[in-house]
C-alpha cells in the first residue's frame, strides 16, 4: 500500500465518522419520549431516567434514526 492510498483511506474513515447514520436514540418504554438520559443508580448500577414522565429503570427501548 502506498502512502497516497493510506491517506485516501484515512480521509474516507474520517468522512465515515462524520456521517450521522446509524445513530441510536433511547426511547422511554412508558411514554415513548426520546428525552431519556443516563441515571446513576446507587446500588443498582446504571439506569435510565425519562425527563418527560420521570420513569427510572434499567429497561429502555432503542430506536435507529437515519
Ligand atoms: Zn417517559
PDB file of the backbone (N, CA, C, O) and the ligand in Angstrom, with CONECT records:
HET     ZN  A 101       1
ATOM      1  N   UNK A   1       0.844  -1.207   0.000  1.00  0.00           N
ATOM      2  CA  UNK A   1       0.000   0.000   0.000  1.00  0.00           C
ATOM      3  C   UNK A   1       0.875   1.251   0.000  1.00  0.00           C
ATOM      4  O   UNK A   1       1.807   1.370   0.796  1.00  0.00           O
ATOM      5  N   UNK A   2       0.569   2.165  -0.885  1.00  0.00           N
ATOM      6  CA  UNK A   2       1.363   3.393  -0.961  1.00  0.00           C
ATOM      7  C   UNK A   2       0.869   4.420   0.055  1.00  0.00           C
ATOM      8  O   UNK A   2      -0.209   4.277   0.632  1.00  0.00           O
ATOM      9  N   UNK A   3       1.679   5.454   0.260  1.00  0.00           N
ATOM     10  CA  UNK A   3       1.287   6.496   1.210  1.00  0.00           C
ATOM     11  C   UNK A   3       0.019   7.206   0.761  1.00  0.00           C
ATOM     12  O   UNK A   3      -0.836   7.572   1.567  1.00  0.00           O
ATOM     13  N   UNK A   4      -0.075   7.388  -0.557  1.00  0.00           N
ATOM     14  CA  UNK A   4      -1.274   8.034  -1.100  1.00  0.00           C
ATOM     15  C   UNK A   4      -2.526   7.223  -0.784  1.00  0.00           C
ATOM     16  O   UNK A   4      -3.568   7.774  -0.429  1.00  0.00           O
ATOM     17  N   UNK A   5      -2.404   5.916  -0.921  1.00  0.00           N
ATOM     18  CA  UNK A   5      -3.551   5.049  -0.641  1.00  0.00           C
ATOM     19  C   UNK A   5      -3.949   5.110   0.837  1.00  0.00           C
ATOM     20  O   UNK A   5      -5.128   5.114   1.189  1.00  0.00           O
ATOM     21  N   UNK A   6      -2.927   5.157   1.677  1.00  0.00           N
ATOM     22  CA  UNK A   6      -3.195   5.243   3.115  1.00  0.00           C
ATOM     23  C   UNK A   6      -3.872   6.576   3.449  1.00  0.00           C
ATOM     24  O   UNK A   6      -4.811   6.624   4.244  1.00  0.00           O
ATOM     25  N   UNK A   7      -3.385   7.649   2.836  1.00  0.00           N
ATOM     26  CA  UNK A   7      -4.007   8.967   3.026  1.00  0.00           C
ATOM     27  C   UNK A   7      -5.474   8.948   2.626  1.00  0.00           C
ATOM     28  O   UNK A   7      -6.340   9.454   3.340  1.00  0.00           O
ATOM     29  N   UNK A   8      -5.732   8.347   1.458  1.00  0.00           N
ATOM     30  CA  UNK A   8      -7.099   8.288   0.952  1.00  0.00           C
ATOM     31  C   UNK A   8      -7.990   7.484   1.897  1.00  0.00           C
ATOM     32  O   UNK A   8      -9.143   7.843   2.133  1.00  0.00           O
ATOM     33  N   UNK A   9      -7.450   6.408   2.427  1.00  0.00           N
ATOM     34  CA  UNK A   9      -8.194   5.555   3.337  1.00  0.00           C
ATOM     35  C   UNK A   9      -8.520   6.294   4.635  1.00  0.00           C
ATOM     36  O   UNK A   9      -9.618   6.177   5.181  1.00  0.00           O
ATOM     37  N   UNK A  10      -7.537   7.057   5.111  1.00  0.00           N
ATOM     38  CA  UNK A  10      -7.751   7.820   6.336  1.00  0.00           C
ATOM     39  C   UNK A  10      -8.839   8.864   6.148  1.00  0.00           C
ATOM     40  O   UNK A  10      -9.683   9.055   7.023  1.00  0.00           O
ATOM     41  N   UNK A  11      -8.818   9.540   5.004  1.00  0.00           N
ATOM     42  CA  UNK A  11      -9.844  10.545   4.723  1.00  0.00           C
ATOM     43  C   UNK A  11     -11.225   9.906   4.682  1.00  0.00           C
ATOM     44  O   UNK A  11     -12.205  10.458   5.183  1.00  0.00           O
ATOM     45  N   UNK A  12     -11.274   8.733   4.072  1.00  0.00           N
ATOM     46  CA  UNK A  12     -12.536   8.007   3.969  1.00  0.00           C
ATOM     47  C   UNK A  12     -13.090   7.663   5.347  1.00  0.00           C
ATOM     48  O   UNK A  12     -14.286   7.798   5.604  1.00  0.00           O
ATOM     49  N   UNK A  13     -12.199   7.218   6.221  1.00  0.00           N
ATOM     50  CA  UNK A  13     -12.616   6.855   7.568  1.00  0.00           C
ATOM     51  C   UNK A  13     -13.123   8.060   8.345  1.00  0.00           C
ATOM     52  O   UNK A  13     -14.099   7.967   9.089  1.00  0.00           O
ATOM     53  N   UNK A  14     -12.444   9.201   8.163  1.00  0.00           N
ATOM     54  CA  UNK A  14     -12.877  10.424   8.835  1.00  0.00           C
ATOM     55  C   UNK A  14     -14.257  10.842   8.344  1.00  0.00           C
ATOM     56  O   UNK A  14     -15.121  11.232   9.129  1.00  0.00           O
ATOM     57  N   UNK A  15     -14.447  10.753   7.020  1.00  0.00           N
ATOM     58  CA  UNK A  15     -15.756  11.099   6.454  1.00  0.00           C
ATOM     59  C   UNK A  15     -16.841  10.178   7.001  1.00  0.00           C
ATOM     60  O   UNK A  15     -17.959  10.608   7.282  1.00  0.00           O
ATOM     61  N   UNK A  16     -16.493   8.920   7.145  1.00  0.00           N
ATOM     62  CA  UNK A  16     -17.438   7.928   7.655  1.00  0.00           C
ATOM     63  C   UNK A  16     -17.875   8.273   9.073  1.00  0.00           C
ATOM     64  O   UNK A  16     -19.044   8.116   9.427  1.00  0.00           O
ATOM     65  N   UNK A  17     -16.934   8.741   9.877  1.00  0.00           N
ATOM     66  CA  UNK A  17     -17.239   9.091  11.259  1.00  0.00           C
ATOM     67  C   UNK A  17     -18.117  10.333  11.359  1.00  0.00           C
ATOM     68  O   UNK A  17     -18.862  10.502  12.325  1.00  0.00           O
ATOM     69  N   UNK A  18     -18.025  11.199  10.353  1.00  0.00           N
ATOM     70  CA  UNK A  18     -18.814  12.437  10.375  1.00  0.00           C
ATOM     71  C   UNK A  18     -20.277  12.181  10.068  1.00  0.00           C
ATOM     72  O   UNK A  18     -21.148  12.957  10.463  1.00  0.00           O
ATOM     73  N   UNK A  19     -20.547  11.083   9.356  1.00  0.00           N
ATOM     74  CA  UNK A  19     -21.919  10.801   8.960  1.00  0.00           C
ATOM     75  C   UNK A  19     -22.783  10.485  10.177  1.00  0.00           C
ATOM     76  O   UNK A  19     -22.356   9.767  11.081  1.00  0.00           O
ATOM     77  N   UNK A  20     -23.980  11.015  10.191  1.00  0.00           N
ATOM     78  CA  UNK A  20     -24.859  10.773  11.334  1.00  0.00           C
ATOM     79  C   UNK A  20     -25.607   9.452  11.260  1.00  0.00           C
ATOM     80  O   UNK A  20     -26.402   9.147  12.149  1.00  0.00           O
ATOM     81  N   UNK A  21     -25.371   8.664  10.222  1.00  0.00           N
ATOM     82  CA  UNK A  21     -26.147   7.447  10.052  1.00  0.00           C
ATOM     83  C   UNK A  21     -25.853   6.428  11.160  1.00  0.00           C
ATOM     84  O   UNK A  21     -24.769   6.400  11.741  1.00  0.00           O
ATOM     85  N   UNK A  22     -26.843   5.613  11.421  1.00  0.00           N
ATOM     86  CA  UNK A  22     -26.667   4.573  12.414  1.00  0.00           C
ATOM     87  C   UNK A  22     -26.739   5.065  13.843  1.00  0.00           C
ATOM     88  O   UNK A  22     -26.463   4.315  14.780  1.00  0.00           O
ATOM     89  N   UNK A  23     -27.111   6.330  14.014  1.00  0.00           N
ATOM     90  CA  UNK A  23     -27.235   6.834  15.377  1.00  0.00           C
ATOM     91  C   UNK A  23     -28.447   6.219  16.058  1.00  0.00           C
ATOM     92  O   UNK A  23     -29.471   5.959  15.427  1.00  0.00           O
ATOM     93  N   UNK A  24     -28.314   5.999  17.324  1.00  0.00           N
ATOM     94  CA  UNK A  24     -29.416   5.403  18.057  1.00  0.00           C
ATOM     95  C   UNK A  24     -29.847   6.334  19.174  1.00  0.00           C
ATOM     96  O   UNK A  24     -29.032   7.000  19.813  1.00  0.00           O
ATOM     97  N   UNK A  25     -31.132   6.360  19.386  1.00  0.00           N
ATOM     98  CA  UNK A  25     -31.632   7.141  20.497  1.00  0.00           C
ATOM     99  C   UNK A  25     -32.338   6.199  21.469  1.00  0.00           C
ATOM    100  O   UNK A  25     -32.847   5.148  21.079  1.00  0.00           O
ATOM    101  N   UNK A  26     -32.357   6.585  22.704  1.00  0.00           N
ATOM    102  CA  UNK A  26     -33.056   5.824  23.721  1.00  0.00           C
ATOM    103  C   UNK A  26     -34.491   6.311  23.790  1.00  0.00           C
ATOM    104  O   UNK A  26     -34.764   7.509  23.720  1.00  0.00           O
ATOM    105  N   UNK A  27     -35.401   5.360  23.928  1.00  0.00           N
ATOM    106  CA  UNK A  27     -36.816   5.699  23.954  1.00  0.00           C
ATOM    107  C   UNK A  27     -37.426   5.172  25.251  1.00  0.00           C
ATOM    108  O   UNK A  27     -37.221   4.017  25.626  1.00  0.00           O
ATOM    109  N   UNK A  28     -38.170   6.027  25.919  1.00  0.00           N
ATOM    110  CA  UNK A  28     -38.836   5.648  27.162  1.00  0.00           C
ATOM    111  C   UNK A  28     -39.912   4.593  26.880  1.00  0.00           C
ATOM    112  O   UNK A  28     -40.742   4.787  25.993  1.00  0.00           O
ATOM    113  N   UNK A  29     -39.908   3.477  27.624  1.00  0.00           N
ATOM    114  CA  UNK A  29     -40.910   2.431  27.397  1.00  0.00           C
ATOM    115  C   UNK A  29     -42.286   2.811  27.946  1.00  0.00           C
ATOM    116  O   UNK A  29     -43.279   2.152  27.635  1.00  0.00           O
ATOM    117  N   UNK A  30     -42.350   3.847  28.744  1.00  0.00           N
ATOM    118  CA  UNK A  30     -43.616   4.240  29.362  1.00  0.00           C
ATOM    119  C   UNK A  30     -44.363   5.247  28.488  1.00  0.00           C
ATOM    120  O   UNK A  30     -45.535   5.051  28.164  1.00  0.00           O
ATOM    121  N   UNK A  31     -43.678   6.323  28.111  1.00  0.00           N
ATOM    122  CA  UNK A  31     -44.374   7.395  27.393  1.00  0.00           C
ATOM    123  C   UNK A  31     -43.883   7.558  25.954  1.00  0.00           C
ATOM    124  O   UNK A  31     -44.459   8.333  25.190  1.00  0.00           O
ATOM    125  N   UNK A  32     -42.831   6.840  25.581  1.00  0.00           N
ATOM    126  CA  UNK A  32     -42.353   6.913  24.203  1.00  0.00           C
ATOM    127  C   UNK A  32     -41.483   8.118  23.910  1.00  0.00           C
ATOM    128  O   UNK A  32     -41.106   8.347  22.761  1.00  0.00           O
ATOM    129  N   UNK A  33     -41.163   8.882  24.925  1.00  0.00           N
ATOM    130  CA  UNK A  33     -40.326  10.055  24.715  1.00  0.00           C
ATOM    131  C   UNK A  33     -38.878   9.659  24.468  1.00  0.00           C
ATOM    132  O   UNK A  33     -38.413   8.622  24.944  1.00  0.00           O
ATOM    133  N   UNK A  34     -38.173  10.496  23.719  1.00  0.00           N
ATOM    134  CA  UNK A  34     -36.754  10.235  23.494  1.00  0.00           C
ATOM    135  C   UNK A  34     -35.885  11.057  24.445  1.00  0.00           C
ATOM    136  O   UNK A  34     -34.662  11.091  24.315  1.00  0.00           O
ATOM    137  N   UNK A  35     -36.528  11.706  25.387  1.00  0.00           N
ATOM    138  CA  UNK A  35     -35.785  12.504  26.371  1.00  0.00           C
ATOM    139  C   UNK A  35     -35.311  11.611  27.504  1.00  0.00           C
ATOM    140  O   UNK A  35     -35.658  11.819  28.667  1.00  0.00           O
ATOM    141  N   UNK A  36     -34.515  10.618  27.149  1.00  0.00           N
ATOM    142  CA  UNK A  36     -34.031   9.657  28.133  1.00  0.00           C
ATOM    143  C   UNK A  36     -32.549   9.872  28.364  1.00  0.00           C
ATOM    144  O   UNK A  36     -31.769   9.939  27.414  1.00  0.00           O
ATOM    145  N   UNK A  37     -32.166   9.980  29.608  1.00  0.00           N
ATOM    146  CA  UNK A  37     -30.761  10.190  29.936  1.00  0.00           C
ATOM    147  C   UNK A  37     -30.279   9.088  30.874  1.00  0.00           C
ATOM    148  O   UNK A  37     -31.076   8.384  31.493  1.00  0.00           O
ATOM    149  N   UNK A  38     -28.984   8.957  30.963  1.00  0.00           N
ATOM    150  CA  UNK A  38     -28.416   8.017  31.923  1.00  0.00           C
ATOM    151  C   UNK A  38     -28.695   8.513  33.335  1.00  0.00           C
ATOM    152  O   UNK A  38     -28.656   9.709  33.622  1.00  0.00           O
ATOM    153  N   UNK A  39     -28.967   7.580  34.175  1.00  0.00           N
ATOM    154  CA  UNK A  39     -29.267   7.917  35.554  1.00  0.00           C
ATOM    155  C   UNK A  39     -28.448   6.997  36.434  1.00  0.00           C
ATOM    156  O   UNK A  39     -28.537   5.774  36.328  1.00  0.00           O
ATOM    157  N   UNK A  40     -27.658   7.587  37.292  1.00  0.00           N
ATOM    158  CA  UNK A  40     -26.768   6.776  38.107  1.00  0.00           C
ATOM    159  C   UNK A  40     -27.486   6.232  39.330  1.00  0.00           C
ATOM    160  O   UNK A  40     -27.801   6.975  40.260  1.00  0.00           O
ATOM    161  N   UNK A  41     -27.741   4.933  39.322  1.00  0.00           N
ATOM    162  CA  UNK A  41     -28.306   4.302  40.500  1.00  0.00           C
ATOM    163  C   UNK A  41     -27.215   4.021  41.509  1.00  0.00           C
ATOM    164  O   UNK A  41     -26.058   3.835  41.133  1.00  0.00           O
ATOM    165  N   UNK A  42     -27.559   3.989  42.769  1.00  0.00           N
ATOM    166  CA  UNK A  42     -26.536   3.805  43.788  1.00  0.00           C
ATOM    167  C   UNK A  42     -26.103   2.349  43.903  1.00  0.00           C
ATOM    168  O   UNK A  42     -24.912   2.043  43.836  1.00  0.00           O
ATOM    169  N   UNK A  43     -27.058   1.463  44.073  1.00  0.00           N
ATOM    170  CA  UNK A  43     -26.722   0.049  44.238  1.00  0.00           C
ATOM    171  C   UNK A  43     -27.070  -0.768  43.009  1.00  0.00           C
ATOM    172  O   UNK A  43     -26.602  -1.895  42.849  1.00  0.00           O
ATOM    173  N   UNK A  44     -27.876  -0.211  42.162  1.00  0.00           N
ATOM    174  CA  UNK A  44     -28.375  -0.980  41.025  1.00  0.00           C
ATOM    175  C   UNK A  44     -27.538  -0.786  39.766  1.00  0.00           C
ATOM    176  O   UNK A  44     -27.803  -1.401  38.733  1.00  0.00           O
ATOM    177  N   UNK A  45     -26.530   0.068  39.859  1.00  0.00           N
ATOM    178  CA  UNK A  45     -25.728   0.320  38.670  1.00  0.00           C
ATOM    179  C   UNK A  45     -26.417   1.333  37.770  1.00  0.00           C
ATOM    180  O   UNK A  45     -27.233   2.137  38.220  1.00  0.00           O
ATOM    181  N   UNK A  46     -26.070   1.278  36.485  1.00  0.00           N
ATOM    182  CA  UNK A  46     -26.620   2.252  35.560  1.00  0.00           C
ATOM    183  C   UNK A  46     -28.108   2.026  35.315  1.00  0.00           C
ATOM    184  O   UNK A  46     -28.571   0.900  35.131  1.00  0.00           O
ATOM    185  N   UNK A  47     -28.821   3.116  35.321  1.00  0.00           N
ATOM    186  CA  UNK A  47     -30.218   3.079  34.938  1.00  0.00           C
ATOM    187  C   UNK A  47     -30.470   4.270  34.031  1.00  0.00           C
ATOM    188  O   UNK A  47     -29.569   5.059  33.746  1.00  0.00           O
ATOM    189  N   UNK A  48     -31.682   4.380  33.596  1.00  0.00           N
ATOM    190  CA  UNK A  48     -32.051   5.486  32.720  1.00  0.00           C
ATOM    191  C   UNK A  48     -33.187   6.273  33.347  1.00  0.00           C
ATOM    192  O   UNK A  48     -34.000   5.742  34.103  1.00  0.00           O
ATOM    193  N   UNK A  49     -33.218   7.539  33.017  1.00  0.00           N
ATOM    194  CA  UNK A  49     -34.305   8.373  33.507  1.00  0.00           C
ATOM    195  C   UNK A  49     -34.948   9.109  32.346  1.00  0.00           C
ATOM    196  O   UNK A  49     -34.272   9.678  31.489  1.00  0.00           O
ATOM    197  N   UNK A  50     -36.270   9.082  32.343  1.00  0.00           N
ATOM    198  CA  UNK A  50     -37.027   9.805  31.333  1.00  0.00           C
ATOM    199  C   UNK A  50     -37.371  11.182  31.868  1.00  0.00           C
ATOM    200  O   UNK A  50     -37.924  11.324  32.958  1.00  0.00           O
ATOM    201  N   UNK A  51     -37.032  12.194  31.081  1.00  0.00           N
ATOM    202  CA  UNK A  51     -37.307  13.561  31.529  1.00  0.00           C
ATOM    203  C   UNK A  51     -38.777  13.907  31.423  1.00  0.00           C
ATOM    204  O   UNK A  51     -39.262  14.798  32.120  1.00  0.00           O
ATOM    205  N   UNK A  52     -39.494  13.202  30.548  1.00  0.00           N
ATOM    206  CA  UNK A  52     -40.897  13.539  30.328  1.00  0.00           C
ATOM    207  C   UNK A  52     -41.801  13.018  31.438  1.00  0.00           C
ATOM    208  O   UNK A  52     -42.655  13.745  31.946  1.00  0.00           O
ATOM    209  N   UNK A  53     -41.608  11.734  31.818  1.00  0.00           N
ATOM    210  CA  UNK A  53     -42.527  11.151  32.796  1.00  0.00           C
ATOM    211  C   UNK A  53     -41.815  10.721  34.079  1.00  0.00           C
ATOM    212  O   UNK A  53     -42.431  10.138  34.971  1.00  0.00           O
ATOM    213  N   UNK A  54     -40.516  11.013  34.165  1.00  0.00           N
ATOM    214  CA  UNK A  54     -39.724  10.679  35.341  1.00  0.00           C
ATOM    215  C   UNK A  54     -39.590   9.186  35.605  1.00  0.00           C
ATOM    216  O   UNK A  54     -39.285   8.773  36.724  1.00  0.00           O
ATOM    217  N   UNK A  55     -39.817   8.382  34.576  1.00  0.00           N
ATOM    218  CA  UNK A  55     -39.562   6.951  34.695  1.00  0.00           C
ATOM    219  C   UNK A  55     -38.071   6.729  34.940  1.00  0.00           C
ATOM    220  O   UNK A  55     -37.222   7.332  34.283  1.00  0.00           O
ATOM    221  N   UNK A  56     -37.773   5.865  35.886  1.00  0.00           N
ATOM    222  CA  UNK A  56     -36.387   5.465  36.108  1.00  0.00           C
ATOM    223  C   UNK A  56     -36.312   3.950  36.102  1.00  0.00           C
ATOM    224  O   UNK A  56     -37.042   3.288  36.841  1.00  0.00           O
ATOM    225  N   UNK A  57     -35.440   3.398  35.278  1.00  0.00           N
ATOM    226  CA  UNK A  57     -35.315   1.949  35.253  1.00  0.00           C
ATOM    227  C   UNK A  57     -34.207   1.517  34.318  1.00  0.00           C
ATOM    228  O   UNK A  57     -33.637   2.318  33.577  1.00  0.00           O
ATOM    229  N   UNK A  58     -33.919   0.231  34.374  1.00  0.00           N
ATOM    230  CA  UNK A  58     -32.855  -0.317  33.527  1.00  0.00           C
ATOM    231  C   UNK A  58     -33.355  -0.613  32.124  1.00  0.00           C
ATOM    232  O   UNK A  58     -32.564  -0.775  31.194  1.00  0.00           O
ATOM    233  N   UNK A  59     -34.655  -0.682  31.977  1.00  0.00           N
ATOM    234  CA  UNK A  59     -35.231  -1.041  30.673  1.00  0.00           C
ATOM    235  C   UNK A  59     -35.588   0.188  29.859  1.00  0.00           C
ATOM    236  O   UNK A  59     -36.411   1.008  30.266  1.00  0.00           O
ATOM    237  N   UNK A  60     -34.956   0.298  28.706  1.00  0.00           N
ATOM    238  CA  UNK A  60     -35.357   1.331  27.753  1.00  0.00           C
ATOM    239  C   UNK A  60     -35.384   0.710  26.367  1.00  0.00           C
ATOM    240  O   UNK A  60     -34.789  -0.340  26.125  1.00  0.00           O
ATOM    241  N   UNK A  61     -36.073   1.367  25.478  1.00  0.00           N
ATOM    242  CA  UNK A  61     -36.117   0.919  24.097  1.00  0.00           C
ATOM    243  C   UNK A  61     -35.072   1.698  23.314  1.00  0.00           C
ATOM    244  O   UNK A  61     -34.690   2.804  23.695  1.00  0.00           O
ATOM    245  N   UNK A  62     -34.616   1.111  22.221  1.00  0.00           N
ATOM    246  CA  UNK A  62     -33.682   1.822  21.346  1.00  0.00           C
ATOM    247  C   UNK A  62     -34.298   1.970  19.969  1.00  0.00           C
ATOM    248  O   UNK A  62     -34.979   1.078  19.462  1.00  0.00           O
ATOM    249  N   UNK A  63     -34.036   3.119  19.386  1.00  0.00           N
ATOM    250  CA  UNK A  63     -34.580   3.389  18.062  1.00  0.00           C
ATOM    251  C   UNK A  63     -33.470   3.896  17.168  1.00  0.00           C
ATOM    252  O   UNK A  63     -32.679   4.751  17.567  1.00  0.00           O
ATOM    253  N   UNK A  64     -33.414   3.371  15.963  1.00  0.00           N
ATOM    254  CA  UNK A  64     -32.453   3.861  14.986  1.00  0.00           C
ATOM    255  C   UNK A  64     -32.989   5.129  14.347  1.00  0.00           C
ATOM    256  O   UNK A  64     -34.159   5.192  13.968  1.00  0.00           O
ATOM    257  N   UNK A  65     -32.146   6.126  14.227  1.00  0.00           N
ATOM    258  CA  UNK A  65     -32.536   7.296  13.458  1.00  0.00           C
ATOM    259  C   UNK A  65     -31.615   7.414  12.266  1.00  0.00           C
ATOM    260  O   UNK A  65     -30.391   7.406  12.401  1.00  0.00           O
ATOM    261  N   UNK A  66     -32.206   7.522  11.122  1.00  0.00           N
ATOM    262  CA  UNK A  66     -31.408   7.559   9.889  1.00  0.00           C
ATOM    263  C   UNK A  66     -31.623   8.898   9.206  1.00  0.00           C
ATOM    264  O   UNK A  66     -31.047   9.151   8.148  1.00  0.00           O
TER     265      UNK A  66
HETATM  266 ZN    ZN A 101     -41.259   8.578  29.818  1.00  0.00          ZN
END
